[in-house]
């Protein structure tokens, strides 16, 4: 078992002002089926029985799981999130808690009170529980998994040391769906390891506040809709909003919300949550029970940024100033990694040390960063929204290391006081040439100081007219004044250009800046039909008022090489009158696009119209996948002409390979050998890299695949050349195939899946410690060992000696596929994984239809025609509801999360604090013979998750249902205790709320 020890110190911090803004929320769709034996109450609870004495009844006590933590946090007054020193002599140590097969001390299912409950039981004490005032943060990063923040630790560490900014991290999952390069643990046990890794890593940047929301990391997917459905969007949003309202961070940081190719769906959803929470936390109508029942108040973060940007960058100290954004209206800020950390190293070097803590993800071997400061680049952040004045682009203040903080947490020279509200709000995000639009600029004085001599000047592009007075005068503390302008775009403004409307604020206290992007639009625009998840994203950006981020994704569709497909072009009218528009397209080389006779259409006012077309691949010799076009994209232009106005848009076609699978005269013998005549047809080249390191030669990694069918069974044989064997896993550890040498077979029966939950993905490991090959299903309609999830599937392998590679062979009954095959367009991919080490870290990924993240992208798989095959009558075409892996650890079973909550007063799992009348907590703990006895005070019924902790970590746990009154819970340590010993108690009341408490053992 692993010992992920933490040494985390906790500073303290204050409260901040509140402003309000409207927010919108998403939706949850569709059913998800749980595997047998994994029943849950929606919060990751598994049931285990406990007994009290020989004649006591049995009860089902929730036994939850998640990651490890510190052993003791100091509790101090919460005064400031700016620079503060941790209390001396207080540190935290943690050991990964065993969950799977965890030894539990036997004891009562229900801890009966030792005395009747007092009429007026005491309230939970602030000093040892999470019942006090929550910690105040300056910044908050919102990600999906442990390690998502790893690329920003250089910045967050510098912000803390240079500006005293206390940063917290929300991690929606604990990463149980990832690989494990350090052991066999998976599920909640792996979650404990990854939480410990994260706490150690972020601790190197001075971060001690990590909030786990306890949602499941079910598997790699590029689908935000599937993630939203599995997590429960509104539930995650509510928990995130609650933490923001508790901790009051002025700056929010998050990931890329766009469905960019290969972009993890979990990252997309976490970013959407952050964007929506930025508005919802300030909105009194959003989750009102948090205000009326929990006593929280609306809180408006000042700035929201993505930890990524689109453009070009140079290295060195001037990397922030030298960044050239692809969209010139984006406000981009950079923090150079060469700034010196307190230990004398660069922050980039500290960040690399932190990243190596993620050993389970294979990061321990990351190389050192350059020692030459000129070779170090910037962390780049793109601003999504701001409620306060911020530095104007390309100014020294914008290029400074605190450019992303200025106006919210720091004050630039000559600027208005920190917290001065300034926004630019436009009546439309699209400007039609010559058509006026209204611009409002609200200015809000800080909560603690007034502003005098306030005036706003609105700047627009040359040739645009701006009308309106910007004089506001004096604003008292917290008061708002609004300057209103009418802007008339130039009649010559070029459609498709995005411009800034910039507000320049002047006052006796200093100056300020804010802006808003506006797209110059033709009356009618057109684009190629969107993939479902891209269309969903485009609608979301419109709802959130950030349509400029729609452009992060180029509309793309795949076409089989030498084949064709029907396609639609969508025309959108942005005016209040119907428009007659002509559509033209210029097909890229190697393609033909036939619009027929419908190129001219009338588009209704504020509505859409479609033009149907046929797209053909005319050059069967063109390279497919990433090898053709620009990274696989064959770009072309779509033009909509309306009167004198022309709108142009760039779209993409992508070629995928095709094959015909012939019927075998006789069914192949599944023995790992390919004999003459077994597999008719041409072998597929599955040697092209799509992720990881380049293959140094064909002998390092290359492969061919052959397929045939017979008697409703698909046969696949793959021969792999490889010069070095990867790790040898046990049959019991036949999972997460990317850790070693393996072959993945991906099948989309109808060729139309939006994500892999309606596909079949089987992986074969060519050898095991026991000898034979093994097979599993992964990230598909039903994951798990092939003998259970694909009954009747056969696999075999032969491995050369001396080693030069291997051959794997499989027989896949088509009855185990999720739905009947469409023999004209079955989706198919063959993906060998190559590892040249024994540390369970892969090096190269090759395949047939190759793109970054293609294992989760069914629309980019190749197409296969099954010659002569017809599925049996009655086999349903539609895939059944997916069986998802939903087991996740709960913070109630993470001592390190409990210790943090007791110190910072931010409740476990992002849940509400249990009401005082239902609360339970540890009052004291003593050694009682061979056990540790904990006295629990309960004001209502609930469940107590009790863990013994010492200098080495966790040493025994009990989950007990507790009745009102004062009870005792005995836990027998699983090993000898050393050093200072404490007890952590995670409490969940009948109202679903939580409370954390920590007491020393005396």
N, C-alpha and C positions, 0 to 999 in steps of 0.2 A: 504494500500500500504506500502511497506517496504522502509526503509531509510538506504541503505547501504552507510554510510558515509566513506570517505577516509581522511587520514591525511598523505599525502605523500610528502617527500622532495626530491628534485632532485639535486644530485651533477653533476659535469661536467667531461669532459675527452678528449684525444688527438688522433693523427693519428698514423698509424703503417706501417711497410714495406710491400711490395708486392712481392709475388713469384707466378709463374705460374705452372699449372699442367693440364693435360687433364681431361675432364669430359664426362660422358655419361648421357643420359636422357631417361625417360620411354615413355610410350605411353598411349593414352586414347582410350577406346573401348566402343562401344555399345550405344544404345539410352536410354534415360530416359524420361518418360512422366511426366508432371506436372499436379497436380490436378486443376480442373477448379477454376477460381477465384484467382489463385496464379501466374499469369503471371509475368515473370521477364526478365530483360535484360541480365541475366547472372551474375549480381553482387548483387542480392538481392533487387532490386528496386520494390516498389509498387507505384501505381499512385493514387494521390488524387488531386481533382480540387481546385483551389483558384480563387477568382475574384478580380478585381481592379475596384472599383466604380460600379455604376449600369449599365453602358453601355460597360464595358470592356469585351473582349472575354475571354473565359475560356482556361486554359492551364493545361496540366498534369504535375505536379511538382513531381519529385522523392521524396518519403518519406521513408527513410531507417531506419533500426533499428539495435541496438547492446547493449553494457553495459554502467555503470556509471563511473565517473572519478573525478579527483581533480579540484579545482576551479581556481587555479592560480599557474603557475610554474615560478620561476625566470629564466631569460635568462642571462647566463654568458659566458665568453670566454671558449671554449672547449679546455682544456689544458692537462688533464691527467685522464686516467681511474683508476689510482692507488689512494691510500687513499686521499680523499679530503672531506672537511666538507661542508655540505649544507649551503646555505646562510641563515643567521639568520632571523627569523621573517617571512619566506615564507613557507606556508603550503598549502595543498589542501584539500578541503572538497567536497563530492559528494553525491547526492541523486539519487536513481534509477529513471530513466526517464520513464514516462508512454508512452507506445507505442500502445498497443492494447487499442482502445478507448481513445487515448490521446487527451486531450482538446487542440485545436490549435487556436491561435488568428487569427481571420479572417483578410484578407488583400489582397494585390495585387497578382495576379498570376504572373505578370511580374513587377518588380520594374523598372519603366522607369527612365532614367537618369534625374537628376534635371538640368543638364547643359551639353552642348556638350562635348564630350570627348576631353581632351587636346591633342594636337599633340604629345607631349612627356610625357605621363603619368608617374608618379613615379614608381619605382620598389617596390615590397613588402618589407616592413621594417623588418629587422632581429629581432628587439627587440620584436615585437608583433606577428610575423608570423613564419611559419616553413620554411622560405626561406633562412636561414643561413646555416652554416657549421654543418653537423650532429654530434651528440655526438659520442664519441669513447668508445667502450666497451672492456673489457678484456675477458669476457666469454659470451656465449649466449646459453640458453637452448631452444630446439625446441620440442614442444609437440603439442598434438591435442586438448586438452580441458583445461579450467581452472581447476586447482588442479593436473594436470599431473606432475607439478614440485614440488608438496607438499612434496614428499619423499626425496627431495634433499635440502630443505631449511636450514637444520642444516649445511650442507657443504657450501652452498652459503653464508650464514650469516658469518660463520667462515672465509671463504676466504676474505670476504670484511673487516672484523674487523682486521684480522691478517695480510693480505697481500695487502689490498686496492684494491681488484679486483672488478670492477664494472660489474655486470652481468645484462643482459637483458633476457627477456622471449618472444619467439614467441609462440603464441597460435593460432593454425589454425582456431579453431571454438570457439564460446563462450558457448558451452555446452547446447544449447537450447533443445537438444534431451534427456537430462537427467531428473531425477525426480526433484520435488520441495517439500521439507519438510517444507517450511515456508509460502506457500501461493498457490493460484490458477494460478499464472502467468505461461505462457509457451511461446514458440517461442521467438521473439525479446525481450519481456518484461522479460522473464526469463534470456535471455542473458545479459541484463543490470544488473540484480541482480548478476549473476555469475561473470561478469567482476569486479563488485565492491568487491565481496568476494575475488577474486584473488588479486586485488590490495592491499587490506588490509592485506591479508595473506603474500604475498611476501614482503610487506613493513616491516614486522617484521624481515626480513632477510636483510633489507637495500636495497631492490630492488625497483626501481621506473620506470623502463623501461619495459613496457609490450606492445607488438606489436600484435594486432589482425588482422588476415588476412581475416576475414569476410566470411569464408566458413562455410557451414551448418553442424551442428551436427545432422545428420538425424535420427539415432537410433543406438542402440547397434548391431554391426555385427562383426563376426570374419573374415570377408572377406576383405582383402586388395584390391583385384581386383574390388569389388563393390565400395569401398571407392575411389580408384583411378579414377574410371569412374564418380562417382558422383561429386567429387571435381573438376576434371580436373587437372590431374597430372602436366602438363607443366605449367599451370597457377599458381598453388601453388608453384612450384619450382622456377618460375621466380620471384615471390614476395619474396620468402625466399632469393634467391640470391641477389636481390636488397637490402634487409635490411642488409645482410652480407657485401656487398660492401659499403654501407653507414656507418655502425657502426664499421666495421673492428675488430671483436673479434678474439683474438688469439686462444681461446679454444671453441669448440662446444661440447655441451652435448645433448644427445637425449635418446630415448626409445629403446625398443627391436624391431627390424624389422622383427623378425621371426614369422611365423604362428604357434607359440606354442599353445597347446590346451587351448582354452578359451581366448587367447590373442586378445584384441580388434583390429579390422581391422583398425580403425582410428589411433591407436598407431603404428601399423605396417607401415602405409603409412606415418605418420609424421616422423618416423625414416628413412624410405627410402628417403624422401625428404631431411633430414639432411645429410645423407651419400652422396647423389648426389650433394647437394649444396656445400659440402666441396670441391669437385673437380670443379664444374661448376663455383663457384665464382672466382676461380683463372684462368679460361680458357677464353681468349679473344674471342674465337669463340662461347662461350655460351652466348646467349641473347645479341648479339653485340649492339643492339639499346640502351641498358643501357649505353654503352660506347660512342657511336657516337652521340646520341640525348640527353642523360641526363647528360653527363659529368662525369659519374662514372668511376672508374678505377678497373681493376681486383684486387682481394684481396685473398690471400691464408691463411686461418686459419692454425695455427701450429699443433694443436692436435684435434682429434675427439674421443669422448668417449661415451659409452652407460652407462646409470645410473643403470646398473644391471650386475650381474655376475653369473656364474654357478660353484658351488663348496660348500665347507663347511667353516663355520666361527665360531670363538669363540668370546664372548663378552669381554669387558674391553679395557684398553688403548692400548693393543698390538693387537687389532683385525685386523689391516691392515697387520701386519707381520704374523698373524696366519691364514690368509685366504688361503685355499688350492684349487686352481682352478681345475675344472674337466679336462680341457685341460691345461697341464703344459706349453704350449707355449704361452698362453694368458698373456698379460701384464695387471695386475689388481692392482688397487690403492684404498686405503681406507681412509676415514676421520672419526675419532672417534667422536661420538655425545657428549662425555663428556667434550669437550673443553669448557672453560668458555666464556660466552657471556659478553658484556659490562655491563649488568645489574646484573652480579653475578651468574645468573642461568647457567645451561648447555645449550648448543645449542640444544640438544635434547628436552629440556623442552620448549625452544622458538619455535622450530619447531612444537611441539604439540599444543601450543597456536595458531600458525598460521593455522594449519590444522583445528582447531575448527571454524575458520572464514567461512569455507565452509558449512554454516548452511543449505543451500538448498539441500545439498547432504546427510544430516543426520549426519554430522561429529561433530556437536556441543557437543555431549555427549562422545567424545573420552576420555578415562581415562588418568590420569597423567602417565608420563613415570617414570621409577624407579628413586629413589633418590640416590641409590648406584651406583657410577660411574662404578663399576665392572660389573654391569648388563646392561650397555649401549653398543650397538654395533657400527659398522661402516656403513656409506654409502659406497657402493662398486661400482667402475666404471671400465668397461672393455674398453681398448683402441682398437679402430678400425683402426686408422691410425695416423701417425705423420710425419711431415716434418722436425722436429727439433730433436736434441739430447735429450734424456730423461733418467731418472734414470734406471740403470740396475736392473732387478728383484731381490728381496730379499735383496737389499742394504738398509742401513738406509735412504738414500735419497728417495728411492721408497716407503718406509713405512711411510715417513713423511706426515703431513697433506697437504703439497703442492706437493706431488708426481705427481699428475695429472696436475699440473701447470708448473712444473719444465722444463726449457728449452724454454718455451713459454712466461711465465710471471714472473717466479722467477728463481733464480740461486742457485744451490746447491754448497756447499763448494767444491772447487777444479774442478768444471766443466767448460766447455767452456762458453763464454758469452751467455746470453739470445738471442735467435733468430738465433743461429748457426744451419744451415741446415744440416741434416744428415739423410739419408734414405738407406735402403737395398732393392734393386730391383733385383728380380730373373727372369730368362728367363722362368721359369715355376713354378707353385705352387705345382706340383707333381714331386717327384724325383724317378726315376727308379733305382734300385740297379745297380751300375756299370756304369750307363749312365751319362756322364758329363752334367753339367748345368752351365750357365754363371751368375755371380753375379756382379752387378755394385753398387758401393757405392758413390753417389754424396755428396760432402761436400761443403757447401756454407758459406762464411764468413758473419757475421752480416752486416747490412746496414751501421752501424756507426763505425765499427772497423775491422781491418785486422786480419788474423790469420797467424802465422809463425810456421814453423816446423811441418806442418801438416802431419800426417801419420795414416794410417788405417790398423788395423789387423783384419782379418776375422776368426772367430772361428766357427768350425763345430763339430759334434759329433765325438767321438772316432772311429777311423777306416776310417773316411772320409778324402780324400785328398784335400788340398787347394793349388792352384797354382796362383801366381801373386804377383806383388809388390804393396805395399800400400803407397809408398812415393808420396806425393803431393807437399810438400814444402810450399811456402808462397802464401796466397790468399789475394788479395786486398779487400777492402770493397765491399760486395755484389757479389764478384766473386765466381765462382763454379769450383771445380776440381773433377775429377771422378777417383776412384780406381776400377780397373776391375780384377776379379778373375774367375778362373775356378775351380769348385767344382765337385769332383767325389765321389758319395755316395759309401759307403761300399757295396761290393757284398753280405754281410751278413745282410744288413739292413732289418729290419722286416717290411713287408708291413702292412699298417694301422697305423704305428707310425708317430706322428707329431713331428718334431724337429725344433729347432731354428738355423738359421744362423745369428750370432751376429757380428756386427761391433764395434770394440773398437777404438775410435779416440783419438789420443794424439796430443798435440800442446803446444806451449810455454804459451798459455793463459789458458790451462786446458784440461781436458779430456771429452769425450762424449761417448754415447752408443746409438745404435739402432739395431733392429733385424727384421727378417721376418720369418714367419712360413712356413715350407715346409712339405708336406705330403709324406711319403715314400709309393709308390704305386706299386702294382703288374701290369703287362702289361694289364690285363683285370680285371675290378671290376664288381660287380653285386649288384643289390638291387631290392626289391619289387617295383612294380609300385607305383608312387606317386599320391597322391591326386592332383587335378588341381592347387589349390593354393600353395601347397608345391612345385610342379614342377615349377610354376611361380617364386617362391622365389629362388629356386636353380639356375635357369637361371639368375636371377637378381644378385645373389652373384657372379656368374661367370663373368658377365658383369662388375661388380664393382671391381673385383680383390680381393674379400674378401671371397673366397670359404671356408675358415675355419669356417665361420659362418653358412654354410649350415648344419653342423653337429648338430646345436642346435635343429633340428627337427628329431625325429626318424620316418622313414617311417611306417605308420600305416594304416590298412584297417579294416573295420568292417564286421562281419559275423553274420547272425542271428543264435541264439542258436539252435542247431539241424539241421541247414540248410547248404547250400553250396554256393559257388560263384566261378566264373572264375577269374583267376588272371594272370598277366604277370610279368615276371622277366626281367629286363633290364640289358644287359651286355654292358659295354663300354670299347672300346679298346683305350688305351692311347699311343699306339706306331704307328710308321709309316709303319708297315707291318701287314697283316692279321694274326689273331691268332686263333688257334683251342682251344676252351675252354670247359671244362665240368662243369656243374652246379649241385650242390647238396644242398639240404635243410634238416634241421633237424626240423621237425614239433614240436611245443610245445605240452605239455600234453593236451589231449582232442581234438586234431586236427589231420587231415590227409591231406597230400599234395601229389598229384599225378602229377608228371612231364611228365608222358607218356613216349614216346620214343625219346623226343626231348632235352634231357639233354645235349648232346654234339653238339655244334654249332661252325661255323666259323664266327668270328666277323671281319668285314672289318676294314682296317687301319683308325684310327681316327674316327671310326664310332661306331654304336650300333647294337645289335641284341636282339631279344626277345625270351623268352621261355614261352609258355603258360602252365598253370597248373590249376588243380581243387583243391580247398581247402574245406574241410568238417569239420563241428563241430560234433565230434563223441560222445560227452557226454552231453546229454540234461539236465543233472542235475547240470552242472557247473554254478557257479554264474556269472551273467552278469554285465555289466557296470563296475563301479569303484570297485565293490566288488570282482572281480576276478583278477588274475595276479598281476602285480606290478602297483597299481593304475589304474587297468583296462587294462594294456598292457600285453599280453601274448607274451613274447619275444622269438625270435628264430634266428638261424644263417643261413645265406645264404653264400655259399662258391663257388668261381670260381677258378678252377684249370687250369693253363696255363703252360704247361711244368713242370718245377720244382717249379714254383711260385704259391702261394695260397693267394687269397684275401678273407677275411671274413668280413661280415657286419651284424649288428644287426638290425632286423626288428620287427614289432609287429602286432599281430592280436588282435582285440577287439570284444568281444561278445555283441550283443544287444538283448534284449528280443523280443519275437514274440507272436502274438495272432491271432486267427481266429475270425472274426466278423460274426456272423450268421444272417440270415434274420429273422426278427420278424414276427410272425403270424399276429399280428395286430400292427399298428404303436403305440408306446408308447404315452401316454398323457403327454405333457410337463407341469408339475405342480410342479416340485421340489420334487416329491415323487416317490419312486420305489416300484411298486407293483409286486406280484408274476406273473411270466410269461412274463413280459414286456421285459426283457433283457435276452435272452438265453445265455448259455455259462458261463464260469468262470470269476469271477471278477479279475481285475488286481490290484496287490499291487503297489500303487504309494506313498509309505511311505519312500523311501530311500533318505537321504539327499544328495544334490549335491553342495550346497553353503550355507554359513551362519553358524548360531549356531546349535549345535546338539539339537535335540528334547529331552527334559528331560524324556519323557514317551510317550506312545501311545496316552494318553489323551492330551498331549501338542500339538503334531502335527503328524497325520497319516491319511491315506486316502485309499479308494478303488474306482475303476472306472469300469463301465459297458458300453458296446457299442453294438449297433445293427444297422441294416439298413432296410429300407423299402421304396419302391416307390422313388428311387433316392434321398433319404434323409438319412443322418447319424445321429443317436441319441446317445447322450453321457450323462451319469449320474455319478456324482462323490460325494461320501459321505466323508466328512472330520470331523475328531475328532479334537477338539481344545478347550483349557481351558480358553482362554482369547481373547476377540474380539479386533480387530485392529481398526484403524480409520474409521469413517463413513464419506464417501464423498458424495457430491451432485451428482445428475445425470449429471449435466453439467460438473462435474469434473471426469467423468468416463473415466479415462485414466491412464497410467503409473501404471499398476496393482501391481507392486512389492512393492508399498508403504503401502499396507494393505493386509487383507485377500482376496485371489482371487484364481481362478483356470484358468490356461492357457491350451488351447487345440491346439496342433501343428500338422498340416497335410502337408505332402509332397506328392502330388498326385501320382507322378511317382517313388518316392523313390530315386531320383538321383540329387537333387538340390545341387548346389555348395554353395549357401547362401540362406537366408530366403526371398530374394526378389522374389523368384518364388514359395513361399509356402503360406499357409493359417495359420495364428496364431490368434486365438480368445481368449479373456480373459473375465471371468465372475466375477463381484463383487457381492457377495451374498446378500448384502443389501446396501441401499443408505439412505440419510437423508429423501428422499421422500418415502422410504419404499421398493419398489420392487427392484429386481436384475437388473443390467444393464450389457451390453456387448459392447465390442469394438474389433477392429482388431489392432494389434501392430506389427511393425517391419516386415511386410510381403509385399505381392504384392500390397496391397492397404490398408493403415491404416485409422483409424477413427471410429466413432460410428457405431455399427453393423447395425443399421437401414438404414444407408446410404451406407456402404461398403459391407454388406452381406444381401441384401434384402431377406426377407423370413425367416431369421434365428429367431428362437424363444428361449427364455431363461426363466427360472423360478427357484425359490429357496424356501427352507423351512429352518428356523433357529430355533433351539431348545430353549425352555425356561423352566427352567433355562438353561443358555447357556452351551452347551457341544460340539457344532459344527454345521454343516449345510450340506445340500445337494443342489447341483446345477444340473440343467438338461438343455440340449440344443438339438435343432433340427437344423441341418445344411444342407440346400439344397446343394447337390453335384454340382449343377450348378454354385454356387458362388465360388467354388474352382478354383485356377488358372491352369486349364487344366484338362483333363479327368483322372480319377483314373486308375492306373494299379492295378486291383484287386488281383494280385499275390504278390505285394510288395509295398503297400502304406506305406510311412513313417508316424509314429505316435508317439506322446508323450503327456503325461498328467502331468502337472507341477503345483501342489498347492503351493501357497505362503502363509507364515504364519507370521503375525505380532502380537505381544503381547503388543503393545503400541499404543497410540493415536497420536504420533508425526509424523506419515507418514514415518516411517522408518521400513523396514522389518527386521525380525530376521532369519527365516529359509526358505529354499527352498527345497522341496522334489519332488519326481517324479517317473516315471516308468523307463525310460532309462536315467541314471544320470551320468553326467560328469561335470566338471567345465566349465561354459559358454555354456552348452548344448542348451540353448534357441536359440543360434545363430548358432548352428552346426548341420544342418539337417542330415549329414551323420552318426551321432551318435544317431539319434532317433531310436526307435524300429520299427519293421516291422509288418504290419498287412495284413492279407489275408481276403478279403471280399468274403465269401463263396456264390457262385452263382450269384454274381453281375457282370453285364456287362454295361459299360457306354453307353448312347444313341449314335446312329450312328450320325456322323458329329460333335461330340464335339471334339474340337482340343486338342491334347495331349500336345502341347507346351504351356507353360505359356506365357501370354501377357507381354509386357514390363511393368516393375513396375511403379507404380505411387508413386513418392518419395516426402516426405515432404521437400521442398527446401527453405522455408522462413527463412531468417537469417537477423540479424541486421547489418547495415553498420556503420563503424567508423565515417562516416559523421554525424550520429545521436547519437554519444556517446560523450557528452561534455568532459568526462575525457580523452578520447583518443585525442580529439582536443587539450585540454590543454597540454597534454604531447607532442604532435607533435609540438606545437608552442614553447615549451621550448627546445626540443631536436633536432628539425629540421629533424626528420625522418618522412616521409610522412605517411598519413593515409592509412590503409588497405594494406600496402606493395606495393602500387601503385606508379607510377612515380609522381614527382612534376609537376604540370601544368606549361606549358611554361609561362615566364613572360608576353608575349604578350597576353596571355589568362587568366591571373591571376585575382582573385578578393579577397578582404580582408576587414575586418572591420577597419575603420580608427578611429572612435570614437563612443561613445554611451552616450546618455543623457536621463534623465527622461523627458517625454513629457506628462504632465497631468497624466492620468491613465496608460499610456504606457511607454515602453522603446524604444527610437528611436536609431537605429543603422545606421550610415553613412557608406556606402559600396563603395569602389573604385574598379571598374572593368575595366580591359583592354581588355576584350573580353566577349562574352556571356558565361554564366554558371549558375549553380544552387547554391544558398546559403542556408545552413542549420543553422539557427540562434536560439540560446537558451539563455535565461536569467538564470543567476546563482547567488545564494547568499549563505550565510553561511549554509543553510539547504539543498542546492542542486539545482535541476532544477525547474524553476518556469514559464515555458511557452516557446513555440517553434514555429517557422515558417519555412516553406520550400518554397523558392521563386526563380523563374527564373529571372535572372538579365541581363540587357543589358549593353553594354559598357558605361562608364561614371561614374558619381558620383550619387548614389541613396540612398534613405533612406528606411528603413524597420522598421515598428512599430510592436511591440509585446506587447500584453496586458498580464501582469502577471496573473497566475492562482490563486495566493494567495498573501497575504501581504509579501513584501520583508523585509528581516532583514540583518543587518550587511553590510559587503562589497559586492557590487553587480558588476558582470561582464557580458560580452556577449562573447559567443564562436561562431565562425563561421567556419563551414566546407564547403569548396568550391570545386566544381568539374567543371572543364572547359570542353569545347566541345571536347578537345583532350583526355578526360577521366582521366587526371591527377588531383591531389588534392592539396589543400593548406589549412592549419589551421591558424586561427588567434584568439587572445583573447585580449579584451580591457576592461578597467574598465568603469563602468557607473558613470558619473559625474552629 
